């Protein structure tokens, strides 16, 4: 082998390493981002379920208050209060 071939191979290997290193880092970053997004989606599902449950409780309380206010108004009209 001549020195020119050796230098050419070294240059090709160096080029391959310089190109593959950022690609590997990018792939790792994308994988981490996907994991983070999956975790956020799971947290969002839990939060949505809790918000829906609280919304139902608020609706129930609103209905109960409306009924009690109506009862209070009826008693006032009858002269009991």
The first five atom37 places (N, CA, C, CB, O) and aatype in JSON, in Angstrom:
{
  "aatype": [20, 20, 20, 20, 20, 20, 20, 20, 20, 20, 20, 20, 20, 20, 20, 20, 20, 20, 20, 20, 20, 20, 20, 20, 20, 20, 20, 20, 20, 20, 20, 20, 20, 20, 20, 20, 20, 20, 20, 20, 20, 20, 20, 20, 20, 20, 20, 20, 20, 20, 20, 20, 20, 20, 20, 20, 20, 20, 20, 20, 20, 20, 20, 20, 20, 20, 20, 20, 20, 20, 20, 20, 20, 20, 20, 20, 20, 20, 20, 20, 20],
  "atom_mask": [
    [1, 1, 1, 1, 1],
    [1, 1, 1, 1, 1],
    [1, 1, 1, 1, 1],
    [1, 1, 1, 1, 1],
    [1, 1, 1, 1, 1],
    [1, 1, 1, 1, 1],
    [1, 1, 1, 1, 1],
    [1, 1, 1, 1, 1],
    [1, 1, 1, 1, 1],
    [1, 1, 1, 1, 1],
    [1, 1, 1, 1, 1],
    [1, 1, 1, 1, 1],
    [1, 1, 1, 1, 1],
    [1, 1, 1, 1, 1],
    [1, 1, 1, 1, 1],
    [1, 1, 1, 1, 1],
    [1, 1, 1, 1, 1],
    [1, 1, 1, 1, 1],
    [1, 1, 1, 1, 1],
    [1, 1, 1, 1, 1],
    [1, 1, 1, 1, 1],
    [1, 1, 1, 1, 1],
    [1, 1, 1, 1, 1],
    [1, 1, 1, 1, 1],
    [1, 1, 1, 1, 1],
    [1, 1, 1, 1, 1],
    [1, 1, 1, 1, 1],
    [1, 1, 1, 1, 1],
    [1, 1, 1, 1, 1],
    [1, 1, 1, 1, 1],
    [1, 1, 1, 1, 1],
    [1, 1, 1, 1, 1],
    [1, 1, 1, 1, 1],
    [1, 1, 1, 1, 1],
    [1, 1, 1, 1, 1],
    [1, 1, 1, 1, 1],
    [1, 1, 1, 1, 1],
    [1, 1, 1, 1, 1],
    [1, 1, 1, 1, 1],
    [1, 1, 1, 1, 1],
    [1, 1, 1, 1, 1],
    [1, 1, 1, 1, 1],
    [1, 1, 1, 1, 1],
    [1, 1, 1, 1, 1],
    [1, 1, 1, 1, 1],
    [1, 1, 1, 1, 1],
    [1, 1, 1, 1, 1],
    [1, 1, 1, 1, 1],
    [1, 1, 1, 1, 1],
    [1, 1, 1, 1, 1],
    [1, 1, 1, 1, 1],
    [1, 1, 1, 1, 1],
    [1, 1, 1, 1, 1],
    [1, 1, 1, 1, 1],
    [1, 1, 1, 1, 1],
    [1, 1, 1, 1, 1],
    [1, 1, 1, 1, 1],
    [1, 1, 1, 1, 1],
    [1, 1, 1, 1, 1],
    [1, 1, 1, 1, 1],
    [1, 1, 1, 1, 1],
    [1, 1, 1, 1, 1],
    [1, 1, 1, 1, 1],
    [1, 1, 1, 1, 1],
    [1, 1, 1, 1, 1],
    [1, 1, 1, 1, 1],
    [1, 1, 1, 1, 1],
    [1, 1, 1, 1, 1],
    [1, 1, 1, 1, 1],
    [1, 1, 1, 1, 1],
    [1, 1, 1, 1, 1],
    [1, 1, 1, 1, 1],
    [1, 1, 1, 1, 1],
    [1, 1, 1, 1, 1],
    [1, 1, 1, 1, 1],
    [1, 1, 1, 1, 1],
    [1, 1, 1, 1, 1],
    [1, 1, 1, 1, 1],
    [1, 1, 1, 1, 1],
    [1, 1, 1, 1, 1],
    [1, 1, 1, 1, 1]
  ],
  "atom_positions": [
    [[0.84, -1.18, 0.0], [0.0, 0.0, 0.0], [0.88, 1.24, 0.0], [-0.96, 0.0, 1.22], [1.94, 1.3, 0.63]],
    [[0.41, 2.17, -0.71], [1.16, 3.41, -0.75], [0.59, 4.38, 0.29], [1.13, 4.04, -2.16], [-0.51, 4.18, 0.81]],
    [[1.36, 5.4, 0.57], [0.94, 6.39, 1.57], [-0.32, 7.12, 1.13], [2.06, 7.4, 1.81], [-1.11, 7.56, 1.97]],
    [[-0.51, 7.25, -0.14], [-1.7, 7.96, -0.63], [-2.97, 7.17, -0.33], [-1.58, 8.21, -2.14], [-4.0, 7.75, 0.02]],
    [[-2.89, 5.86, -0.47], [-4.05, 5.02, -0.17], [-4.36, 5.05, 1.33], [-3.8, 3.55, -0.65], [-5.51, 5.15, 1.74]],
    [[-3.31, 4.97, 2.14], [-3.48, 5.02, 3.59], [-4.09, 6.36, 4.0], [-2.13, 4.81, 4.31], [-5.02, 6.39, 4.8]],
    [[-3.59, 7.44, 3.46], [-4.14, 8.76, 3.77], [-5.58, 8.87, 3.3], [-3.28, 9.86, 3.13], [-6.41, 9.48, 3.98]],
    [[-5.89, 8.29, 2.15], [-7.27, 8.29, 1.64], [-8.2, 7.53, 2.56], [-7.33, 7.7, 0.24], [-9.32, 7.98, 2.83]],
    [[-7.75, 6.36, 3.04], [-8.57, 5.57, 3.97], [-8.77, 6.31, 5.3], [-7.91, 4.19, 4.23], [-9.87, 6.31, 5.86]],
    [[-7.7, 6.93, 5.79], [-7.82, 7.7, 7.04], [-8.79, 8.84, 6.85], [-6.43, 8.23, 7.48], [-9.58, 9.13, 7.75]],
    [[-8.74, 9.5, 5.71], [-9.66, 10.61, 5.45], [-11.1, 10.11, 5.38], [-9.27, 11.32, 4.13], [-12.0, 10.76, 5.9]],
    [[-11.32, 8.96, 4.74], [-12.67, 8.4, 4.64], [-13.21, 8.0, 6.02], [-12.67, 7.18, 3.7], [-14.37, 8.25, 6.34]],
    [[-12.37, 7.37, 6.81], [-12.78, 6.98, 8.17], [-13.09, 8.22, 9.0], [-11.68, 6.13, 8.86], [-14.09, 8.25, 9.71]],
    [[-12.26, 9.22, 8.91], [-12.5, 10.47, 9.64], [-13.79, 11.13, 9.2], [-11.34, 11.43, 9.45], [-14.55, 11.63, 10.03]],
    [[-14.04, 11.13, 7.9], [-15.28, 11.7, 7.38], [-16.49, 10.9, 7.88], [-15.26, 11.71, 5.83], [-17.51, 11.48, 8.26]],
    [[-16.37, 9.58, 7.88], [-17.47, 8.72, 8.36], [-17.78, 8.98, 9.83], [-17.12, 7.25, 8.16], [-18.94, 9.06, 10.23]],
    [[-16.73, 9.11, 10.63], [-16.92, 9.39, 12.05], [-17.52, 10.77, 12.26], [-15.59, 9.28, 12.81], [-18.41, 10.95, 13.09]],
    [[-17.04, 11.75, 11.5], [-17.55, 13.11, 11.68], [-19.0, 13.24, 11.24], [-16.68, 14.1, 10.89], [-19.72, 14.1, 11.74]],
    [[-19.45, 12.4, 10.32], [-20.85, 12.43, 9.89], [-21.73, 11.6, 10.82], [-20.97, 11.91, 8.44], [-22.85, 12.01, 11.15]],
    [[-21.25, 10.46, 11.25], [-22.08, 9.55, 12.06], [-22.26, 10.04, 13.5], [-21.47, 8.16, 12.07], [-23.29, 9.76, 14.1]],
    [[-21.3, 10.74, 14.06], [-21.41, 11.21, 15.45], [-22.6, 12.13, 15.66], [-20.14, 11.91, 15.85], [-23.36, 11.9, 16.6]],
    [[-22.8, 13.17, 14.85], [-23.99, 14.01, 15.05], [-25.29, 13.25, 14.81], [-23.93, 15.22, 14.13], [-26.3, 13.52, 15.47]],
    [[-25.28, 12.31, 13.88], [-26.5, 11.52, 13.61], [-26.85, 10.68, 14.83], [-26.31, 10.62, 12.37], [-28.02, 10.58, 15.18]],
    [[-25.87, 10.08, 15.45], [-26.12, 9.27, 16.65], [-26.63, 10.14, 17.79], [-24.83, 8.52, 17.08], [-27.56, 9.76, 18.5]],
    [[-26.03, 11.32, 17.97], [-26.49, 12.24, 19.02], [-27.92, 12.7, 18.75], [-25.56, 13.46, 19.12], [-28.73, 12.8, 19.67]],
    [[-28.22, 12.98, 17.49], [-29.57, 13.4, 17.12], [-30.57, 12.29, 17.38], [-29.62, 13.82, 15.63], [-31.66, 12.54, 17.89]],
    [[-30.21, 11.07, 17.05], [-31.09, 9.93, 17.29], [-31.36, 9.76, 18.78], [-30.46, 8.66, 16.71], [-32.5, 9.48, 19.18]],
    [[-30.34, 9.93, 19.6], [-30.5, 9.83, 21.05], [-31.43, 10.93, 21.57], [-29.14, 9.92, 21.75], [-32.29, 10.67, 22.41]],
    [[-31.26, 12.13, 21.06], [-32.1, 13.25, 21.48], [-33.55, 13.02, 21.08], [-31.6, 14.56, 20.88], [-34.46, 13.31, 21.86]],
    [[-33.77, 12.51, 19.89], [-35.14, 12.23, 19.43], [-35.78, 11.16, 20.29], [-35.14, 11.8, 17.96], [-36.96, 11.26, 20.62]],
    [[-35.03, 10.15, 20.67], [-35.56, 9.09, 21.53], [-35.96, 9.65, 22.89], [-34.51, 7.97, 21.7], [-37.02, 9.31, 23.41]],
    [[-35.12, 10.5, 23.47], [-35.44, 11.12, 24.76], [-36.68, 11.99, 24.65], [-34.27, 11.94, 25.27], [-37.53, 11.98, 25.54]],
    [[-36.79, 12.75, 23.57], [-37.97, 13.59, 23.37], [-39.24, 12.76, 23.25], [-37.8, 14.46, 22.13], [-40.29, 13.13, 23.78]],
    [[-39.15, 11.64, 22.54], [-40.32, 10.76, 22.42], [-40.75, 10.22, 23.77], [-40.02, 9.59, 21.47], [-41.94, 10.15, 24.07]],
    [[-39.79, 9.85, 24.6], [-40.11, 9.36, 25.94], [-40.75, 10.46, 26.78], [-38.84, 8.83, 26.65], [-41.7, 10.21, 27.52]],
    [[-40.24, 11.66, 26.66], [-40.8, 12.79, 27.4], [-42.22, 13.1, 26.95], [-39.92, 14.04, 27.23], [-43.09, 13.37, 27.77]],
    [[-42.46, 13.05, 25.66], [-43.8, 13.32, 25.14], [-44.77, 12.24, 25.59], [-43.77, 13.4, 23.6], [-45.91, 12.55, 25.93]],
    [[-44.34, 10.99, 25.61], [-45.2, 9.91, 26.1], [-45.57, 10.12, 27.56], [-44.5, 8.55, 25.92], [-46.72, 9.92, 27.95]],
    [[-44.59, 10.52, 28.37], [-44.86, 10.77, 29.79], [-45.82, 11.95, 29.95], [-43.54, 11.04, 30.55], [-46.71, 11.91, 30.79]],
    [[-45.63, 12.99, 29.16], [-46.54, 14.14, 29.23], [-47.96, 13.76, 28.82], [-46.03, 15.28, 28.34], [-48.92, 14.23, 29.42]],
    [[-48.1, 12.91, 27.82], [-49.42, 12.46, 27.39], [-50.11, 11.67, 28.5], [-49.31, 11.61, 26.13], [-51.32, 11.82, 28.7]],
    [[-49.36, 10.83, 29.2], [-49.95, 10.06, 30.3], [-50.39, 11.0, 31.42], [-48.95, 9.02, 30.84], [-51.47, 10.83, 31.98]],
    [[-49.56, 11.98, 31.75], [-49.92, 12.95, 32.79], [-51.14, 13.76, 32.38], [-48.75, 13.89, 33.07], [-51.99, 14.08, 33.21]],
    [[-51.23, 14.08, 31.1], [-52.36, 14.86, 30.6], [-53.65, 14.05, 30.71], [-52.13, 15.28, 29.13], [-54.7, 14.6, 31.04]],
    [[-53.58, 12.74, 30.45], [-54.76, 11.89, 30.58], [-55.25, 11.87, 32.03], [-54.45, 10.47, 30.1], [-56.45, 11.97, 32.28]],
    [[-54.32, 11.74, 32.96], [-54.68, 11.73, 34.37], [-55.31, 13.06, 34.77], [-53.45, 11.43, 35.26], [-56.33, 13.09, 35.46]],
    [[-54.7, 14.16, 34.33], [-55.23, 15.48, 34.66], [-56.62, 15.68, 34.06], [-54.28, 16.57, 34.16], [-57.5, 16.26, 34.7]],
    [[-56.81, 15.22, 32.84], [-58.11, 15.36, 32.19], [-59.18, 14.58, 32.95], [-58.04, 14.88, 30.74], [-60.29, 15.07, 33.13]],
    [[-58.85, 13.38, 33.38], [-59.81, 12.57, 34.15], [-60.17, 13.28, 35.46], [-59.23, 11.17, 34.43], [-61.33, 13.31, 35.85]],
    [[-59.16, 13.83, 36.13], [-59.43, 14.54, 37.39], [-60.29, 15.77, 37.16], [-58.12, 14.93, 38.07], [-61.21, 16.04, 37.92]],
    [[-59.98, 16.52, 36.09], [-60.76, 17.71, 35.79], [-62.21, 17.35, 35.45], [-60.13, 18.49, 34.63], [-63.14, 18.05, 35.86]],
    [[-62.4, 16.27, 34.71], [-63.76, 15.83, 34.38], [-64.52, 15.45, 35.65], [-63.72, 14.65, 33.41], [-65.7, 15.79, 35.79]],
    [[-63.85, 14.74, 36.56], [-64.5, 14.36, 37.82], [-64.86, 15.59, 38.64], [-63.59, 13.42, 38.65], [-65.95, 15.66, 39.2]],
    [[-63.96, 16.57, 38.7], [-64.25, 17.79, 39.45], [-65.37, 18.58, 38.78], [-63.0, 18.66, 39.56], [-66.19, 19.19, 39.46]],
    [[-65.41, 18.57, 37.46], [-66.48, 19.25, 36.75], [-67.83, 18.64, 37.07], [-66.24, 19.19, 35.26], [-68.82, 19.36, 37.24]],
    [[-67.89, 17.32, 37.16], [-69.14, 16.64, 37.53], [-69.55, 17.01, 38.96], [-68.99, 15.11, 37.39], [-70.73, 17.23, 39.23]],
    [[-68.58, 17.07, 39.86], [-68.9, 17.46, 41.23], [-69.42, 18.89, 41.29], [-67.66, 17.31, 42.13], [-70.36, 19.18, 42.04]],
    [[-68.83, 19.77, 40.53], [-69.28, 21.16, 40.51], [-70.7, 21.25, 39.95], [-68.31, 22.04, 39.68], [-71.54, 21.99, 40.47]],
    [[-70.96, 20.5, 38.88], [-72.31, 20.5, 38.31], [-73.32, 19.99, 39.33], [-72.35, 19.63, 37.04], [-74.42, 20.53, 39.43]],
    [[-72.96, 18.94, 40.07], [-73.85, 18.39, 41.09], [-74.1, 19.42, 42.19], [-73.27, 17.1, 41.68], [-75.24, 19.61, 42.62]],
    [[-73.05, 20.08, 42.64], [-73.21, 21.1, 43.68], [-74.05, 22.28, 43.18], [-71.84, 21.6, 44.16], [-74.85, 22.83, 43.92]],
    [[-73.85, 22.64, 41.94], [-74.63, 23.73, 41.36], [-76.12, 23.38, 41.36], [-74.15, 24.04, 39.93], [-76.97, 24.21, 41.68]],
    [[-76.41, 22.15, 40.99], [-77.8, 21.68, 40.99], [-78.37, 21.69, 42.4], [-77.9, 20.27, 40.39], [-79.5, 22.13, 42.62]],
    [[-77.6, 21.21, 43.36], [-78.07, 21.17, 44.74], [-78.34, 22.58, 45.28], [-77.06, 20.46, 45.64], [-79.34, 22.81, 45.96]],
    [[-77.45, 23.53, 44.97], [-77.63, 24.91, 45.42], [-78.88, 25.5, 44.78], [-76.38, 25.77, 45.08], [-79.65, 26.21, 45.44]],
    [[-79.1, 25.22, 43.51], [-80.29, 25.72, 42.82], [-81.55, 25.18, 43.47], [-80.25, 25.33, 41.33], [-82.52, 25.91, 43.67]],
    [[-81.54, 23.9, 43.81], [-82.71, 23.31, 44.46], [-82.92, 23.95, 45.83], [-82.54, 21.78, 44.6], [-84.05, 24.28, 46.19]],
    [[-81.85, 24.11, 46.6], [-81.99, 24.72, 47.93], [-82.44, 26.17, 47.85], [-80.66, 24.63, 48.68], [-83.25, 26.61, 48.67]],
    [[-81.95, 26.91, 46.89], [-82.4, 28.29, 46.73], [-83.87, 28.34, 46.35], [-81.55, 29.01, 45.67], [-84.6, 29.21, 46.82]],
    [[-84.29, 27.42, 45.52], [-85.7, 27.35, 45.16], [-86.56, 27.02, 46.37], [-85.93, 26.31, 44.06], [-87.63, 27.6, 46.54]],
    [[-86.09, 26.1, 47.21], [-86.82, 25.74, 48.43], [-86.88, 26.94, 49.36], [-86.14, 24.53, 49.14], [-87.92, 27.21, 49.96]],
    [[-85.78, 27.67, 49.48], [-85.71, 28.85, 50.33], [-86.68, 29.92, 49.83], [-84.27, 29.4, 50.37], [-87.37, 30.55, 50.63]],
    [[-86.73, 30.13, 48.52], [-87.63, 31.12, 47.94], [-89.09, 30.73, 48.17], [-87.35, 31.28, 46.45], [-89.93, 31.59, 48.43]],
    [[-89.4, 29.43, 48.07], [-90.79, 28.97, 48.31], [-91.19, 29.24, 49.75], [-90.94, 27.46, 47.98], [-92.31, 29.68, 50.0]],
    [[-90.31, 28.97, 50.69], [-90.61, 29.19, 52.1], [-90.81, 30.68, 52.38], [-89.49, 28.63, 52.99], [-91.68, 31.07, 53.16]],
    [[-89.99, 31.51, 51.73], [-90.1, 32.96, 51.93], [-91.46, 33.43, 51.41], [-88.95, 33.71, 51.2], [-92.1, 34.27, 52.04]],
    [[-91.9, 32.9, 50.28], [-93.18, 33.31, 49.71], [-94.34, 32.85, 50.58], [-93.33, 32.76, 48.29], [-95.38, 33.51, 50.62]],
    [[-94.19, 31.74, 51.28], [-95.24, 31.24, 52.15], [-95.26, 32.01, 53.46], [-95.06, 29.74, 52.41], [-96.21, 31.88, 54.23]],
    [[-94.24, 32.78, 53.73], [-94.17, 33.56, 54.95], [-93.53, 32.85, 56.11], [-95.52, 33.98, 55.34], [-93.61, 33.33, 57.24]],
    [[-92.89, 31.73, 55.87], [-92.23, 30.99, 56.95], [-90.89, 31.56, 57.32], [-92.07, 29.56, 56.55], [-90.41, 31.31, 58.42]],
    [[-90.27, 32.32, 56.46], [-88.94, 32.87, 56.74], [-88.95, 34.34, 56.86], [-87.98, 32.48, 55.71], [-87.91, 34.95, 57.1]]
  ]
}
